[in-house]
Amino acid sequence: MADEKMADDKTPSAEGAPAPEAKSETAASAEAAKPSPAANASPKAGAAPKAAKKEKPPALEDKPFTEFIEQNFIPSLETALKEKGIDDIQLTLAQQPLDVFGISDEESYWHVKGKWKGGDRQFNIAFTKDDITSPKLFYFADKGAEPSTIEQFMGDERKINLDLLVLFTLRRLNGQKWLARN
């Protein structure tokens, strides 16, 4: 009887309290109504399985180097230059050493060569490897002179694609004020 008196009237007795691990009936029924993650992963009965995703066609930039340059880059660049008013543009792809005054390097590189105004204006984009993502060089000449300066071309770009190659070429030529007066 002394033990019974120690607990005050506000403290619930141990006999009526639910076990700490036992769940109430409402909580147990709510959990039973939730679908399990495994049930969500399996397809519903009678539903057809999802169709396999169609494979994307390979990107233009994944073509072999010369095929990409000849079939995609040169025609796109020619169209863009004609839209800028250069009608007599001649664009070619050739493998040759750097044709810059003072350079005696005999190693051959792929060049996209552009000439117009009867050859008075010319530019070259040299690819150091047979890959559009390789380091590229740009050099130009005006009034039939021999090119004398080599510049890095698109050096900071991580992703190289057709649109960027055309855009950077136009931007560089515009920097010479060959496309429009600034």
Buried (B, 14 or more C-beta within 10 A) or exposed (E): EEEEEEEEEEEEEEEEEEEEEEEEEEEEEEEEEEEEEEEEEEEEEEEEEEEEEEEEEEEBBEBEBEEBBBEBBBEBBBEBBEEBEBEEBEBEBEEEBBBBEEEEEEEEBBBBBBBBBEEEBBBBBBBEEEBBBBEBBBBBBEEEEEBEEBEEBBEEEEEBBBEBBBEBBBEBBEEEEBBEEE
